[in-house]
Amino acid sequence: MKRHHTVPKAWKKKKSSLKKQIMKSQQKKLSYKNEQVTPVRKIIPLKNRKTMYFNPRRHRPWKLTTSLILAVLLLFILAFPSMIVAFFGENKQNEIASLEKETDAAVEVGSSPFSVAVMRSNVETVEDIPLETYVAGVVASEMPAEFELEALKAQALAARTFTVNHLLHGENAAKYDLTDTVQHQVYKSEQELQKDWGSEYTAKMNKIKEAVNATKGQILTYNDAPITAAFFSTSNGYTENSEDYWENEVSYLRSVESPWDEESPKFLGQQTFTITQIESALEVELPKDAPLLIELERTESGRVSELGIEEYSFTGRDIREKLDLKSSDFTIKQNDGHLIFTTEGFGHGIGMSQYGANGMAKEGKTYEEIVHYFYKDVKISTINETAPTLVAK
C-alpha cells in the first residue's frame, strides 16, 4: 500500500511566492540587457561561401555593374580616334596628308634656253648642265639655304648674270665655259648636295629652286649689257669701290654701307704668323730681334690699300691673298716674334654682300630692292633681250 505525502499548504504558498520572485528577477535582468548591451553582428569570412550568410545571387548585380562600366570604358578608348576624325572632319585630315605630300615632293626648275659646259674639278670631266639647273647648284653652294627667300632670289639673279656675262665676254677655254670652283662660281650637283645635306636635302633644295624659278631668265644689265655681278660673304660694314681692290673703276660697283654684316658669324677673324712664315709668304727678309716698322694706308671703306713693312711695300689685296686672310680690312699686332692679324669681313668686298642681302630681306626688302642697292643704276632684263646669240646656240 503506497504511502502518499501531503504537502502542507503553507509550503505551497511559500513556493509560489518564491517562483514569482525568480521570474521577476529574470525579467529585470533581461530588461537591463536590452537597455545596456548592443547586439554583436557575426562576421563571416568571404571564403565561407557555403554558409547561409553568403548568397551569390545577392551579389550578382554588383558584378554586372562593374563589367558594364569596364565595357563602356573600353568602347570609349577604342572609339576615341574615330570621334576626333568625326569632330574635325575628314577634309582636315586630307589637308594634312596633302601638305605632307607637298613638303616631300621635289620642286623642278624651269626650262633653260641653253646649257653651260662646266669643268668638274674632282673628276676632271666636262659636264653640260642646263642653265637654270646650274644656277640652282651655284646658289646652293654659294649661299646658306637657311637665308631668307628674297636673299636667295638676289643670289640667283647675280649667279645667272655672272654666267651670261662670262659666256659673252669672259675668257673661254677650249673644252669648257666655267669651272666649279671659286675661280668662277662654286657649283655642286644635286647628288653632291644630297650627300652634304642628308635628310634636309629636299626641303633646302626646294627653297633654292623656288628662288631660281622666281627669277627665271632674268639678268642684271647696265647700258643694255650684262654686268659683272660680283658678290662676297661679309663686309666690314661697307662694300668696296671696284678700283680700290681691282684695277678698273666700274660705275655700278660703288661702295655702300652694309650694317647688317655685323651679325655675320664671319664678321671677325684672327690669324697668327711667325716672322719666318711672313718672310716665306711675302718673299722678303725681316729683322728677327727687333720690332718691325709697319705702316698702313686705308681706302674709303676702311680696308687696307697699302702696307709698308720695313723697306717693302704691298697692296692690301696682296697681303690678303698671300697670307690667305679673310679680308683686306685688317690690323696687325706684334707679339714675341709673331704678327697677329685681326680682320673684319670675309671676301673681296666688291658688289653684293650676301649677309647684307639677308639682313635686308629680314627687314622686308624684295630681291629687286636688294640688287638695286648693291649694284648702282642697273636694270633687271631678260636673257632673250640681252643675249639672243646665246639663246640661239
PLY file of the C-alpha trace (Angstrom):
ply
format ascii 1.0
element vertex 393
property float x
property float y
property float z
element edge 392
property int vertex1
property int vertex2
end_header
0.00 0.00 0.00
1.52 3.25 -1.28
2.16 5.96 1.07
1.34 9.49 -0.01
2.94 12.54 1.48
0.84 15.54 1.81
2.49 18.91 1.15
1.40 21.42 3.63
-0.48 24.40 2.24
1.94 26.77 3.84
4.81 25.28 1.78
2.84 25.55 -1.47
2.14 29.12 -0.73
5.80 29.80 0.02
6.92 28.01 -3.16
4.53 30.01 -5.29
5.82 33.22 -3.83
9.45 32.17 -4.44
8.70 31.31 -8.08
7.20 34.73 -8.67
10.30 36.40 -7.22
12.59 34.37 -9.51
10.58 35.24 -12.58
10.51 38.88 -11.60
14.29 38.87 -11.13
14.83 37.31 -14.59
12.59 39.91 -16.16
14.70 42.70 -14.59
17.93 41.16 -15.93
16.50 40.83 -19.41
15.32 44.43 -19.33
18.77 45.57 -18.17
20.48 43.73 -21.04
18.16 45.25 -23.62
19.00 48.74 -22.37
22.81 48.36 -21.92
24.18 45.83 -24.38
24.48 46.38 -28.14
23.92 43.25 -30.19
27.09 41.91 -31.81
26.96 41.10 -35.55
28.53 37.92 -36.55
31.37 38.34 -39.12
31.52 35.59 -41.67
34.73 35.23 -43.81
34.20 35.80 -47.53
35.72 32.47 -48.31
32.97 30.69 -46.43
30.59 30.70 -49.37
28.52 27.75 -48.14
27.07 29.46 -45.12
23.67 31.00 -45.03
25.25 34.46 -44.81
26.78 34.32 -48.31
24.37 34.31 -51.17
25.97 34.51 -54.70
22.68 35.59 -56.20
22.53 38.59 -53.89
25.99 39.86 -55.17
25.47 39.31 -58.90
24.08 42.85 -59.60
27.36 44.40 -58.33
29.39 42.20 -60.68
27.18 43.11 -63.60
27.55 46.85 -62.88
31.39 46.66 -62.80
31.51 44.67 -66.02
29.23 47.17 -67.70
31.47 50.13 -66.66
34.60 48.39 -67.95
32.92 47.56 -71.25
31.79 51.18 -71.77
35.28 52.48 -70.90
36.93 50.10 -73.35
34.48 51.07 -76.06
35.23 54.78 -75.47
39.00 54.21 -75.73
38.66 52.28 -78.98
36.22 54.76 -80.48
38.07 57.95 -79.41
40.25 58.33 -82.56
37.21 57.93 -84.75
35.42 60.56 -82.70
38.31 63.02 -83.30
38.16 62.42 -87.04
34.39 62.88 -86.98
34.75 66.06 -84.92
37.39 67.75 -87.06
36.17 66.32 -90.32
37.78 64.21 -92.99
38.65 67.31 -95.00
41.09 68.41 -92.30
42.83 65.05 -92.43
43.02 65.29 -96.20
44.58 68.76 -95.94
47.29 67.44 -93.58
48.05 64.50 -95.86
48.19 66.81 -98.87
50.55 69.19 -97.05
52.88 66.30 -96.17
52.95 65.24 -99.81
53.74 68.77 -100.96
56.57 69.02 -98.42
58.13 65.77 -99.60
57.63 66.43 -103.33
60.66 67.79 -105.17
60.34 71.14 -106.94
61.62 71.16 -110.53
63.47 74.10 -112.08
62.09 75.66 -115.22
63.33 75.03 -118.75
66.66 76.55 -119.83
67.47 78.41 -123.05
70.94 76.81 -123.26
73.43 74.65 -121.36
76.72 75.50 -119.68
79.87 73.41 -120.11
81.26 73.07 -116.57
84.65 71.57 -115.71
84.06 69.24 -112.74
87.36 69.64 -110.94
87.17 66.50 -108.79
86.79 64.13 -111.73
88.34 66.38 -114.41
85.48 65.92 -116.83
83.27 68.48 -118.57
79.55 68.29 -117.89
76.86 70.08 -119.94
74.35 71.46 -117.44
71.10 73.32 -118.30
71.45 76.97 -117.28
68.70 77.05 -114.61
69.91 73.77 -113.09
73.43 75.21 -113.00
72.19 78.41 -111.30
70.41 76.33 -108.63
73.63 74.41 -107.96
75.58 77.66 -107.65
73.08 79.26 -105.24
73.08 76.09 -103.11
76.89 76.15 -102.97
77.50 79.89 -102.59
74.77 80.97 -100.12
73.37 79.24 -97.00
69.99 77.67 -97.76
68.75 78.97 -94.39
68.86 82.54 -95.73
65.67 84.44 -96.49
63.94 83.59 -99.77
64.40 87.13 -101.13
68.14 86.94 -100.46
68.28 83.61 -102.32
66.45 85.23 -105.25
69.02 88.05 -105.33
71.80 85.45 -105.33
70.13 83.52 -108.17
69.93 86.74 -110.22
73.60 87.52 -109.54
74.74 83.97 -110.38
72.78 83.89 -113.65
74.12 87.33 -114.60
77.71 86.30 -113.84
77.28 83.23 -116.05
75.81 85.08 -119.03
78.41 87.86 -118.79
81.25 85.33 -118.70
79.88 83.42 -121.69
79.66 86.67 -123.68
82.81 88.46 -122.57
84.93 86.14 -120.46
87.95 84.09 -121.45
86.75 80.82 -122.89
88.75 77.63 -122.52
88.84 75.21 -125.38
86.75 72.50 -123.72
84.57 74.24 -121.12
82.87 77.52 -120.23
83.32 77.64 -116.45
84.92 75.72 -113.59
83.03 74.63 -110.48
85.47 76.41 -108.12
85.97 79.91 -106.70
87.86 80.72 -109.91
84.38 81.35 -111.32
81.45 80.17 -109.17
81.27 77.20 -106.84
78.88 74.59 -108.20
77.68 71.27 -106.75
75.39 68.73 -108.37
72.19 67.52 -106.72
73.89 64.23 -105.85
76.71 66.08 -104.07
74.27 68.32 -102.22
72.17 65.34 -101.17
75.28 63.80 -99.66
76.10 67.06 -97.84
72.59 67.78 -96.55
71.22 64.30 -95.92
67.61 64.32 -94.70
67.41 68.13 -95.11
68.15 67.95 -98.83
64.58 68.06 -100.20
63.43 71.00 -98.06
66.57 73.06 -98.71
66.71 72.32 -102.43
63.01 73.09 -102.87
63.56 76.51 -101.31
66.52 77.24 -103.59
64.69 76.05 -106.70
61.76 78.28 -105.74
64.14 81.25 -105.71
65.62 80.23 -109.08
62.18 79.78 -110.66
61.04 83.19 -109.34
63.90 84.86 -111.26
63.92 82.53 -114.27
65.63 84.08 -117.31
66.39 87.35 -115.52
69.81 89.05 -115.51
71.21 92.41 -114.40
72.26 94.87 -117.10
73.96 98.24 -117.35
73.68 100.10 -120.66
71.92 97.03 -122.09
74.87 94.72 -121.33
75.19 92.08 -118.55
77.09 93.41 -115.55
79.99 91.87 -113.66
77.77 90.69 -110.82
80.45 90.37 -108.13
79.36 89.10 -104.72
81.02 88.03 -101.49
80.14 86.79 -98.00
80.52 89.54 -95.40
81.56 93.19 -95.48
83.33 95.22 -92.80
80.29 97.49 -92.70
80.85 98.87 -96.21
81.28 97.36 -99.65
84.36 98.34 -101.68
84.77 100.51 -104.76
85.95 98.30 -107.62
89.11 100.34 -108.32
90.22 100.10 -104.68
90.63 96.32 -104.98
90.69 95.67 -108.73
92.45 97.85 -111.28
89.47 99.31 -113.12
86.68 101.59 -111.97
83.22 100.17 -112.66
80.43 102.69 -112.29
77.84 100.29 -110.84
80.28 98.74 -108.28
80.31 101.57 -105.74
80.93 101.45 -102.00
77.70 101.37 -99.95
77.03 100.97 -96.27
76.11 97.44 -95.12
75.49 97.48 -91.35
73.69 94.12 -91.37
77.00 92.29 -91.79
77.98 92.79 -88.15
75.53 89.97 -87.35
77.50 87.57 -89.56
79.48 84.81 -87.77
82.27 85.60 -90.27
82.48 89.29 -89.40
85.60 88.97 -87.19
88.65 86.76 -87.75
92.16 86.40 -86.36
95.26 84.67 -87.69
98.78 84.49 -86.20
102.04 84.11 -88.15
105.68 83.77 -87.17
108.20 86.15 -88.72
109.57 83.20 -90.67
106.11 82.48 -92.13
105.72 86.13 -93.13
109.10 86.09 -94.85
108.22 82.97 -96.77
104.77 84.19 -97.87
105.91 87.68 -98.88
109.35 86.58 -100.13
111.23 89.13 -98.00
113.84 89.21 -95.23
112.86 90.81 -91.94
114.68 91.57 -88.64
114.24 88.84 -86.03
115.30 90.59 -82.83
113.57 93.96 -83.09
110.02 95.26 -83.61
109.09 95.65 -87.28
108.32 99.01 -88.80
104.77 98.70 -90.19
102.62 101.40 -91.80
99.05 101.08 -93.15
97.01 103.21 -95.57
93.28 102.63 -95.97
90.57 103.05 -98.59
87.27 104.90 -98.27
85.65 101.72 -96.92
88.31 101.19 -94.25
90.19 98.37 -95.96
93.97 98.43 -96.33
95.04 99.96 -99.63
98.79 99.75 -98.95
101.04 98.17 -96.33
104.66 99.12 -95.71
106.75 96.66 -93.72
110.36 97.73 -93.22
111.55 98.75 -96.72
108.91 96.64 -98.54
105.51 97.77 -99.86
102.39 95.71 -100.69
98.78 96.39 -101.56
96.08 95.27 -99.15
94.94 92.77 -101.78
98.49 91.33 -101.99
98.64 90.80 -98.23
95.17 89.24 -98.13
95.90 86.79 -100.95
99.49 85.89 -99.97
98.57 85.27 -96.32
95.09 83.92 -97.16
93.40 86.44 -94.87
89.60 86.62 -94.63
89.55 90.30 -95.60
91.76 93.19 -96.67
90.47 95.14 -93.67
93.00 94.14 -91.01
95.05 95.39 -88.11
98.45 93.98 -87.07
99.78 93.42 -83.57
103.39 92.31 -82.87
103.91 89.89 -80.01
107.08 87.95 -79.16
108.23 87.25 -82.69
104.70 86.83 -84.07
102.35 89.02 -86.10
98.66 88.78 -85.17
96.24 89.84 -87.95
92.68 90.73 -86.88
90.26 91.04 -89.81
86.78 92.45 -90.29
84.62 90.99 -93.05
85.03 87.97 -95.30
85.71 88.30 -99.03
86.95 90.89 -101.51
84.16 93.31 -100.59
83.02 94.25 -104.12
79.39 94.08 -105.22
76.67 92.34 -103.20
77.29 91.29 -99.63
75.44 88.03 -99.01
74.90 88.67 -95.30
73.93 92.22 -96.16
71.35 90.89 -98.63
69.97 88.55 -95.99
69.77 91.40 -93.48
67.80 93.50 -95.96
65.47 90.56 -96.68
64.80 90.17 -92.95
63.69 93.80 -92.94
61.17 93.05 -95.69
63.12 94.17 -98.75
62.48 92.36 -102.04
65.19 90.87 -104.23
64.71 93.76 -106.70
65.38 96.27 -103.93
68.41 94.30 -102.74
70.17 94.14 -106.11
69.45 97.79 -106.86
71.03 98.74 -103.53
74.30 96.86 -104.07
74.57 97.40 -107.86
74.02 101.04 -108.75
71.91 102.15 -111.74
71.33 98.65 -113.10
68.23 97.17 -114.73
66.61 93.75 -114.49
66.41 92.42 -118.05
65.93 89.03 -119.69
68.41 86.77 -121.44
66.29 86.75 -124.59
66.53 90.54 -124.84
70.18 90.93 -123.85
71.92 87.81 -125.16
69.94 86.42 -128.15
73.12 84.89 -129.54
73.42 82.59 -126.53
69.79 81.56 -126.79
70.20 80.76 -130.49
73.01 78.23 -129.86
0 1
1 2
2 3
3 4
4 5
5 6
6 7
7 8
8 9
9 10
10 11
11 12
12 13
13 14
14 15
15 16
16 17
17 18
18 19
19 20
20 21
21 22
22 23
23 24
24 25
25 26
26 27
27 28
28 29
29 30
30 31
31 32
32 33
33 34
34 35
35 36
36 37
37 38
38 39
39 40
40 41
41 42
42 43
43 44
44 45
45 46
46 47
47 48
48 49
49 50
50 51
51 52
52 53
53 54
54 55
55 56
56 57
57 58
58 59
59 60
60 61
61 62
62 63
63 64
64 65
65 66
66 67
67 68
68 69
69 70
70 71
71 72
72 73
73 74
74 75
75 76
76 77
77 78
78 79
79 80
80 81
81 82
82 83
83 84
84 85
85 86
86 87
87 88
88 89
89 90
90 91
91 92
92 93
93 94
94 95
95 96
96 97
97 98
98 99
99 100
100 101
101 102
102 103
103 104
104 105
105 106
106 107
107 108
108 109
109 110
110 111
111 112
112 113
113 114
114 115
115 116
116 117
117 118
118 119
119 120
120 121
121 122
122 123
123 124
124 125
125 126
126 127
127 128
128 129
129 130
130 131
131 132
132 133
133 134
134 135
135 136
136 137
137 138
138 139
139 140
140 141
141 142
142 143
143 144
144 145
145 146
146 147
147 148
148 149
149 150
150 151
151 152
152 153
153 154
154 155
155 156
156 157
157 158
158 159
159 160
160 161
161 162
162 163
163 164
164 165
165 166
166 167
167 168
168 169
169 170
170 171
171 172
172 173
173 174
174 175
175 176
176 177
177 178
178 179
179 180
180 181
181 182
182 183
183 184
184 185
185 186
186 187
187 188
188 189
189 190
190 191
191 192
192 193
193 194
194 195
195 196
196 197
197 198
198 199
199 200
200 201
201 202
202 203
203 204
204 205
205 206
206 207
207 208
208 209
209 210
210 211
211 212
212 213
213 214
214 215
215 216
216 217
217 218
218 219
219 220
220 221
221 222
222 223
223 224
224 225
225 226
226 227
227 228
228 229
229 230
230 231
231 232
232 233
233 234
234 235
235 236
236 237
237 238
238 239
239 240
240 241
241 242
242 243
243 244
244 245
245 246
246 247
247 248
248 249
249 250
250 251
251 252
252 253
253 254
254 255
255 256
256 257
257 258
258 259
259 260
260 261
261 262
262 263
263 264
264 265
265 266
266 267
267 268
268 269
269 270
270 271
271 272
272 273
273 274
274 275
275 276
276 277
277 278
278 279
279 280
280 281
281 282
282 283
283 284
284 285
285 286
286 287
287 288
288 289
289 290
290 291
291 292
292 293
293 294
294 295
295 296
296 297
297 298
298 299
299 300
300 301
301 302
302 303
303 304
304 305
305 306
306 307
307 308
308 309
309 310
310 311
311 312
312 313
313 314
314 315
315 316
316 317
317 318
318 319
319 320
320 321
321 322
322 323
323 324
324 325
325 326
326 327
327 328
328 329
329 330
330 331
331 332
332 333
333 334
334 335
335 336
336 337
337 338
338 339
339 340
340 341
341 342
342 343
343 344
344 345
345 346
346 347
347 348
348 349
349 350
350 351
351 352
352 353
353 354
354 355
355 356
356 357
357 358
358 359
359 360
360 361
361 362
362 363
363 364
364 365
365 366
366 367
367 368
368 369
369 370
370 371
371 372
372 373
373 374
374 375
375 376
376 377
377 378
378 379
379 380
380 381
381 382
382 383
383 384
384 385
385 386
386 387
387 388
388 389
389 390
390 391
391 392
